Amino acid sequence: QVQLVESGGGLVQGGGSLRLSCAASGSIFSTNVMGWYRQTPGKERELVARITSGGIPNYTDSVKGRFTISRDNAKNTVYLQMNSLKPEDTAVYYCNYQDRRYGYYTDYWGQGTQVTVSS
């Protein structure tokens, strides 16, 4: 089992910045992917950004150039620096950890942190 603890959400004005953190603990595999997804009421959860344990990131198009994902493998922690925030970034942000064990991809989720961007 893997436990994820998120922090850093909150209320910010449009154009502002927030930094999310997610610390993983438990049965961590050295090869894994950690990332952030977000969800608004009535919509499906969508990928925001992911980063491999080797440091390779990928982003959804709507956040490219504004958000930066990074990680500290020694701390099993992933960060999401969000700049130039827009009201449409308002959502619950979920941390995700994924590895491949026993031949299957396994996902773990954090409890979610609210990000609200006012106009």
Buried (B, 14 or more C-beta within 10 A) or exposed (E): EBEBBBEBBEEBEBEBEBBBBBBBEEEBEEEBBBBBBBBEEEEEBEBBBBBBBEEEBEBBEEBEEBBBBBBEBEEBBBBBBBBEBBEEBBBBBBBBBBBEEEEEEBEBBBEBBEBBBEE
